[in-house]
Amino acid sequence: MDKFITIVKMMIYLYLSGRPANKFLPQCGSGVVSGARFCGKLGNRL
């Protein structure tokens, strides 16, 4: 449970700091590239 809470806190911090919290997109599993605005696989806006 402590690991889950730590992960949630980290995700909140990353969300509030404006950085992507996920390294992979949930829709297609493609990796997130720093500074990208669109998914390289599907073309969706990030």
Buried (B, 14 or more C-beta within 10 A) or exposed (E): EEEEEEEEEEEEEEEEEEEBEEEEBEEEEBEBEEEEEEBEEEEEEE
